[in-house]
């Protein structure tokens, strides 16, 4: 998960760079920049979904362990 969080952070920085460059140049983003931004945001969303799924699985595993402990008592 650490690698995914690092990748997500890198992507966020790239997205900010796209917006900040256009802003610094006092212009709208180009079509290419918009496409890059959209691709970056999609990948960030995919990473967030993957992390969320992993967390759900981890929570389920924790619940299973608690249930097993109660059963063995």
LINGI-V78937 format. One line per field, one symbol per residue. ss: DSSP state (H for helix, E for strand, L for the rest). psi: psi as a letter, one per 30 degrees, with the letter a starting at -180 (. if undefined). burial: 1 if it has 9 or more other ideal C-beta (glycine too) atoms within 8 Angstrom, else 0. A space follows every 10 residues. Layout:
ss=???
psi=???
burial=???
This chain:
ss=LHHHHHHHHH HHHHHHHHHH HHHHLLLLLL HHHHHHHHHH HHHHHHHHHH HHHHHHHHHH HHHHHHHHHH HHL
psi=eeeeeeeeee eeeeeeeeee eeeeghllkl eeeeeeeeee eeeeeeeeee eeeeeeeeee eeeeeeeeee ef.
burial=0001101100 1101100110 1100000010 0011011001 1011001101 1001000000 0000000000 000
